Amino acid sequence: MEEGTIVHVDYELYNNETGDLIETTREAVAKEHETHQETRTYEPMVCVVGGGQLIPGFEAALADAKKGKETEVVIAPEDAYGEKDAEQVETISIDKLIRAVQDPNALYIGAPVTINGRQGQLSYLAAGRARIDYNHPMAGKSLKYSFNVVDVIEGKEDIVTALLQANTGHSGFEVSFSGD
């Protein structure tokens, strides 16, 4: 696919080590894996090939994809969300943690927390100490994408509509142009 091409992509994203489904645009797949969310709209993702909005490994696979062909690619951590960085893990006192969260009773291992404006996950809690991991939750993980470019967007009305959808998260736009 040529850089700058706007496409609709259906995909499934898995943790390659565990086989767990992380995310999908396909409702039937979400139901099959018992991750279906009633409030979510399942539809192909709008993206710009080479637009830099996706992880590098998926960007590269998308550039090589063909419309209508199911493609599977395994992406190493360095081409996804990077390796885990030990410097992005901080140990703090439980007192500091309790002061930083709205509801200390809702804390659990894996809970999202914000400390001094930084979003992380609580990874350890014992002996008066808490460990907060500020790495991306998928850092250090090998990922597997199964995807299909279902449509290549052409025509200025369709391109503008697709870009509006991609940038707002909403659909149903009607766009028209008059003149050139």
C-alpha positions in Angstrom: 0.0 0.0 0.0 1.2 3.5 -0.8 2.1 5.8 2.1 -0.8 8.1 2.8 -3.5 5.7 1.6 -6.5 5.7 3.8 -7.9 2.2 4.6 -10.4 0.4 6.7 -8.8 -2.5 8.6 -10.5 -5.3 10.5 -8.1 -6.9 13.0 -7.5 -9.1 16.0 -4.6 -8.4 18.4 -3.2 -11.2 20.5 -0.5 -11.6 23.1 1.7 -13.9 21.1 3.1 -15.8 24.2 -0.3 -16.5 25.8 -2.6 -16.4 22.9 -4.9 -14.1 24.8 -7.1 -11.7 22.7 -6.1 -8.1 23.6 -8.4 -6.2 21.1 -10.5 -6.7 18.0 -12.7 -4.8 15.6 -14.7 -8.0 14.9 -17.7 -8.5 17.1 -18.0 -12.3 16.5 -14.4 -12.7 17.7 -15.0 -10.6 20.8 -18.0 -12.8 21.7 -16.0 -16.0 20.9 -13.2 -14.9 23.3 -15.7 -13.6 25.9 -14.4 -10.1 25.7 -17.5 -8.5 24.1 -18.5 -5.1 25.3 -22.2 -4.1 24.8 -21.4 -0.4 24.7 -18.7 -0.7 22.1 -19.2 -0.4 18.3 -17.3 -3.1 16.4 -16.3 -1.8 13.0 -13.1 -1.6 10.9 -10.5 0.8 12.1 -9.7 3.8 9.8 -6.0 4.4 9.4 -3.5 6.2 7.2 -0.8 3.9 5.8 2.5 5.2 7.0 0.8 7.9 9.2 2.8 7.0 12.3 -0.3 6.4 14.4 0.3 2.7 14.8 3.1 0.6 16.3 6.0 0.3 13.9 5.6 -3.5 13.2 1.9 -3.1 12.3 2.7 0.0 10.2 5.2 -2.1 8.2 2.8 -5.1 7.8 0.0 -2.7 6.7 2.3 -1.2 4.0 2.8 -4.7 2.6 -0.8 -5.8 2.8 -3.3 -6.4 0.0 -7.0 -5.4 0.1 -9.2 -8.4 0.9 -6.3 -10.7 2.0 -6.2 -11.9 5.6 -2.7 -11.3 6.9 -1.0 -12.6 10.1 2.1 -11.0 11.5 4.1 -11.5 14.8 5.6 -8.3 16.1 8.6 -8.4 18.4 8.6 -6.1 21.5 11.1 -3.6 19.9 8.7 -3.1 17.0 5.6 -2.9 19.2 5.7 -1.1 22.6 9.3 -1.6 23.4 11.1 -3.7 26.0 10.3 -3.2 29.6 12.5 -0.5 31.1 13.5 -1.0 34.7 13.9 2.7 35.1 10.1 3.0 34.5 9.4 1.1 37.7 9.3 3.0 41.0 9.0 1.9 44.6 7.1 4.3 46.9 5.7 4.2 50.4 2.2 2.9 50.9 1.4 6.3 52.5 2.4 8.1 49.3 0.3 5.7 47.3 -2.8 6.2 49.5 -2.5 10.0 49.3 -2.3 9.8 45.5 -5.4 7.7 44.8 -9.1 8.6 45.2 -10.2 5.3 46.7 -7.4 3.3 48.5 -9.9 0.5 49.1 -10.1 0.0 45.3 -6.4 -0.8 45.0 -5.4 -4.2 43.7 -2.3 -5.6 41.9 -2.7 -4.5 38.3 -4.8 -1.4 39.2 -4.1 1.7 37.2 -2.8 4.5 39.4 -1.6 8.1 38.8 1.3 9.2 40.9 2.6 12.8 40.3 0.8 13.0 37.0 2.3 9.8 35.7 -0.1 6.9 34.8 1.1 3.4 35.8 0.0 0.1 37.2 0.4 -1.2 40.8 2.6 -4.2 40.5 3.5 -5.0 44.1 2.1 -4.1 47.5 3.7 -5.4 50.8 5.8 -4.4 53.8 4.8 -0.7 53.7 6.0 -0.4 50.0 4.3 -0.2 46.7 5.8 -0.8 43.3 4.4 1.2 40.4 5.2 0.2 36.8 5.0 3.1 34.3 5.9 1.0 31.3 3.2 0.5 28.6 1.1 -2.5 29.7 2.2 -4.3 26.5 5.9 -3.4 26.8 8.1 -6.5 26.6 5.4 -8.5 24.9 5.5 -10.1 21.5 2.2 -9.4 19.7 0.3 -11.1 16.9 -2.0 -9.3 14.5 -4.4 -11.0 12.3 -5.9 -8.4 9.9 -7.6 -7.7 6.7 -7.7 -4.4 4.7 -11.4 -4.4 4.0 -11.5 -1.1 2.0 -9.2 1.4 0.4 -10.8 4.8 0.6 -10.9 6.9 -2.5 -12.7 10.1 -3.5 -12.5 13.3 -1.5 -15.9 13.0 0.2 -15.0 9.5 1.4 -11.5 10.5 2.4 -12.8 13.4 4.5 -15.5 11.2 6.0 -13.0 8.5 6.9 -10.6 11.1 8.5 -13.4 12.6 10.5 -14.4 9.1 11.7 -10.7 8.3 12.6 -10.2 11.5 14.5 -13.5 11.7 16.4 -14.3 8.1 17.0 -17.8 8.7 15.6 -19.4 7.7 12.3 -22.4 8.7 10.2 -20.8 11.9 8.8 -22.2 13.3 5.5 -19.7 15.3 3.5 -20.2 17.1 0.2 -18.2 19.6 -1.9 -19.4 22.1 -4.4 -17.1 23.3 -7.1 -13.5 22.1 -7.3 
